């Protein structure tokens, strides 16, 4: 599996969308309210100052056919 360093602007919303169901619908998180995309972006920036925050590479796009 390929991974890359997460980017706060590019990955904040995606990470928030993935994490939200674990906060609201399961006991897998200690948080009561799912963080917003802006909050996750801030967490990515803060964590990345010292540790890597990893994300998958973008999905390859299929060429559009005319």
Secondary structure as the mmCIF struct_conf table of DSSP 4:
data_model
#
loop_
_struct_conf.conf_type_id
_struct_conf.id
_struct_conf.beg_label_comp_id
_struct_conf.beg_label_asym_id
_struct_conf.beg_label_seq_id
_struct_conf.end_label_comp_id
_struct_conf.end_label_asym_id
_struct_conf.end_label_seq_id
STRN STRN1 UNK A 3 UNK A 5
HELX_RH_AL_P HELX_RH_AL_P1 UNK A 8 UNK A 24
BEND BEND1 UNK A 25 UNK A 28
BEND BEND2 UNK A 30 UNK A 30
BEND BEND3 UNK A 32 UNK A 33
HELX_LH_PP_P HELX_LH_PP_P1 UNK A 34 UNK A 36
HELX_RH_AL_P HELX_RH_AL_P2 UNK A 37 UNK A 48
TURN_TY1_P TURN_TY1_P1 UNK A 49 UNK A 50
BEND BEND4 UNK A 51 UNK A 51
STRN STRN2 UNK A 54 UNK A 56
HELX_LH_PP_P HELX_LH_PP_P2 UNK A 57 UNK A 64
#
